[in-house]
Amino acid sequence: MDIMETKRPTVPAAEEILGGYFPVLDHGFVSLVDYMGSDEDVERAARVSYGFGTRKVSQTRGLVRYLRRHQHTTPSEMVEFKFHCAMPMFVARQWIRHRTASVNELSARYSLMPLLFYTPEKGQFALQSRSNNQGREGDASDSVYAEAVERWERLRADAGDAYGWMLGEDVAREIARIDLPVSTYTQWYWKIDLHNLLHFLTLRVDSRAQWEIQQFARVIAAMVRRVAPLSYEAWIDYGLEAQKFTRVEREVLSKLVVAAGEGVAARDGVTLSVDQMKAAGLSAREVQEFVEKLGPPEHSDFDLDLSTMCSADDMAAKMFEAVPSSFE
Ligand SMILES: Cc1cc2nc3c(=O)[nH]c(=O)nc-3n(C[C@H](O)[C@H](O)[C@H](O)COP(=O)(O)OP(=O)(O)OC[C@H]3O[C@@H](n4cnc5c(N)ncnc54)[C@H](O)[C@@H]3O)c2cc1C
């Protein structure tokens, strides 16, 4: 194949990791396979420019931030990302709900499934949360964890054995795979534009998302940072770490702070009790959420650990090794 130097603008920080595989969880990965565009392309689309501009970074930054602040989102749809990812099936089920991406998943009707299953580490093996029905909190005992690992291993050995046996008996792959558990790793190519990717990340790096999908989202956020650092920065400032106040919350806030000339001032000595906030129209749950909104944001700073990056060949070899041996 003849290699031609591209006419497209590229980003050195993105080129550094392009095609590299970053491990996530025990057997998963994310790789940035390709990207199209960067912050300058957001600006070019917004201005409907001819050719590549010669604008200063500070001008691009100003515009990128203005667009994000005012939810003028279509220019950021001009930047595209293509990823190769491997994740447990239960994570894939959450991930696939984001409908604005193009996906092609490994076909278990066609391909042999690597028998790789996710095993949570002890630190993630927590008890059911009492405050959040969708969450976990509090450590489970060592003995419960040890037995869970033992049970998982038994189930997976059985499921993997049945799968391998059926393949050996020439049973169709689409049938042989039906009892592989949702802890089994699947893979896909996932292509999405910057705007929709930032929406995905807002929901999935959030502490309310399941911890396992958060780990993938964090790696992807760090990749976005390399491809489009100004958009990433604007997303942190105006999206991820920003808060939107409801009508009643604004009314409550206006009892505490007031516009003063061109600035703002705190009203002297005013405090608001829970009952007063309820009287203003907030429910008990909303009061709790309002107080949380006023707290310091979680510090979000996503970065890649380059020492974990491995090659496509190494990752492919690892996956190949996990295909049932009866079929070698
Ligand atoms: C913490 C958490 C818990 C969740 N729990 C559950 C659960 O218990 N059960 C469950 O089923 N799901 C659950 N979800 C999934 C959630 O309801 C969404 O389906 C998922 O987050 C995708 O969000 P989205 O639709 O905004 O994203 P995308 O599908 O990426 O869409 C992006 C945006 O495009 C627009 N859009 C896309 N498609 C349409 C459409 N057909 N019609 C109108 N607008 C559209 C919307 O504005 C949407 O916000 C959960 C998600 C999170 C983050």
The ligand as an SDF file (V2000), in Angstrom:
LIG
                    3D

 53 58  0  0  0  0  0  0  0  0999 V2000
  -27.1420    6.6050   35.6430 C   0  0  0  0  0  0  0  0  0  0  0  0
  -28.0230    6.0670   34.5730 C   0  0  0  0  0  0  0  0  0  0  0  0
  -29.0180    5.1600   34.8850 C   0  0  0  0  0  0  0  0  0  0  0  0
  -29.8530    4.6480   33.8880 C   0  0  0  0  0  0  0  0  0  0  0  0
  -30.8080    3.7220   34.2080 N   0  0  0  0  0  0  0  0  0  0  0  0
  -31.6040    3.2000   33.2370 C   0  0  0  0  0  0  0  0  0  0  0  0
  -32.5960    2.2090   33.5290 C   0  0  0  0  0  0  0  0  0  0  0  0
  -32.7680    1.8260   34.6740 O   0  0  0  0  0  0  0  0  0  0  0  0
  -33.3270    1.7050   32.5150 N   0  0  0  0  0  0  0  0  0  0  0  0
  -33.1700    2.1070   31.2270 C   0  0  0  0  0  0  0  0  0  0  0  0
  -33.8510    1.6150   30.3400 O   0  0  0  0  0  0  0  0  0  0  0  0
  -32.2200    3.0310   30.9150 N   0  0  0  0  0  0  0  0  0  0  0  0
  -31.4450    3.5810   31.8680 C   0  0  0  0  0  0  0  0  0  0  0  0
  -30.4820    4.5150   31.5460 N   0  0  0  0  0  0  0  0  0  0  0  0
  -30.3260    4.8960   30.1320 C   0  0  0  0  0  0  0  0  0  0  0  0
  -30.8880    6.3100   29.8690 C   0  0  0  0  0  0  0  0  0  0  0  0
  -32.2730    6.3700   30.1290 O   0  0  0  0  0  0  0  0  0  0  0  0
  -30.6100    6.6980   28.4150 C   0  0  0  0  0  0  0  0  0  0  0  0
  -31.2570    5.8020   27.5560 O   0  0  0  0  0  0  0  0  0  0  0  0
  -29.1350    6.6900   28.0840 C   0  0  0  0  0  0  0  0  0  0  0  0
  -28.3900    7.3670   29.0690 O   0  0  0  0  0  0  0  0  0  0  0  0
  -28.9000    7.3660   26.7350 C   0  0  0  0  0  0  0  0  0  0  0  0
  -29.1270    8.7470   26.8950 O   0  0  0  0  0  0  0  0  0  0  0  0
  -29.6200    9.6400   25.7070 P   0  0  0  0  0  0  0  0  0  0  0  0
  -30.9300    9.1620   25.1770 O   0  0  0  0  0  0  0  0  0  0  0  0
  -29.6060   11.0620   26.2000 O   0  0  0  0  0  0  0  0  0  0  0  0
  -28.4150    9.4480   24.6820 O   0  0  0  0  0  0  0  0  0  0  0  0
  -28.4070    9.2300   23.0700 P   0  0  0  0  0  0  0  0  0  0  0  0
  -29.1890    8.0300   22.7140 O   0  0  0  0  0  0  0  0  0  0  0  0
  -26.9690    9.3040   22.7080 O   0  0  0  0  0  0  0  0  0  0  0  0
  -29.1270   10.4760   22.5340 O   0  0  0  0  0  0  0  0  0  0  0  0
  -28.5530   11.7800   22.6390 C   0  0  0  0  0  0  0  0  0  0  0  0
  -29.6720   12.7810   22.5680 C   0  0  0  0  0  0  0  0  0  0  0  0
  -30.2760   12.6760   21.2730 O   0  0  0  0  0  0  0  0  0  0  0  0
  -31.6820   12.8660   21.3790 C   0  0  0  0  0  0  0  0  0  0  0  0
  -32.3290   11.6450   20.8900 N   0  0  0  0  0  0  0  0  0  0  0  0
  -31.7340   10.5090   20.4680 C   0  0  0  0  0  0  0  0  0  0  0  0
  -32.6560    9.6160   20.0480 N   0  0  0  0  0  0  0  0  0  0  0  0
  -33.8500   10.2170   20.2410 C   0  0  0  0  0  0  0  0  0  0  0  0
  -35.1890    9.8070   20.0290 C   0  0  0  0  0  0  0  0  0  0  0  0
  -35.5000    8.6190   19.5140 N   0  0  0  0  0  0  0  0  0  0  0  0
  -36.1740   10.6600   20.3380 N   0  0  0  0  0  0  0  0  0  0  0  0
  -35.8920   11.8700   20.8630 C   0  0  0  0  0  0  0  0  0  0  0  0
  -34.6540   12.3290   21.0920 N   0  0  0  0  0  0  0  0  0  0  0  0
  -33.6440   11.4980   20.7850 C   0  0  0  0  0  0  0  0  0  0  0  0
  -31.9650   13.1420   22.8420 C   0  0  0  0  0  0  0  0  0  0  0  0
  -31.9370   14.5240   23.0430 O   0  0  0  0  0  0  0  0  0  0  0  0
  -30.7980   12.5130   23.5500 C   0  0  0  0  0  0  0  0  0  0  0  0
  -30.5340   13.0960   24.8150 O   0  0  0  0  0  0  0  0  0  0  0  0
  -29.6680    5.0490   32.5240 C   0  0  0  0  0  0  0  0  0  0  0  0
  -28.6630    5.9730   32.2190 C   0  0  0  0  0  0  0  0  0  0  0  0
  -27.8340    6.4710   33.2130 C   0  0  0  0  0  0  0  0  0  0  0  0
  -26.7440    7.4440   32.8420 C   0  0  0  0  0  0  0  0  0  0  0  0
  1  2  1  0
  2  3  1  0
  2 52  2  0
  3  4  2  0
  4  5  1  0
  4 50  1  0
  5  6  2  0
  6  7  1  0
  6 13  1  0
  7  8  2  0
  7  9  1  0
  9 10  1  0
 10 11  2  0
 10 12  1  0
 12 13  2  0
 13 14  1  0
 14 15  1  0
 14 50  1  0
 15 16  1  0
 16 17  1  0
 16 18  1  0
 18 19  1  0
 18 20  1  0
 20 21  1  0
 20 22  1  0
 22 23  1  0
 23 24  1  0
 24 25  2  0
 24 26  1  0
 24 27  1  0
 27 28  1  0
 28 29  2  0
 28 30  1  0
 28 31  1  0
 31 32  1  0
 32 33  1  0
 33 34  1  0
 33 48  1  0
 34 35  1  0
 35 36  1  0
 35 46  1  0
 36 37  1  0
 36 45  1  0
 37 38  2  0
 38 39  1  0
 39 40  1  0
 39 45  2  0
 40 41  1  0
 40 42  2  0
 42 43  1  0
 43 44  2  0
 44 45  1  0
 46 47  1  0
 46 48  1  0
 48 49  1  0
 50 51  2  0
 51 52  1  0
 52 53  1  0
M  END
$$$$
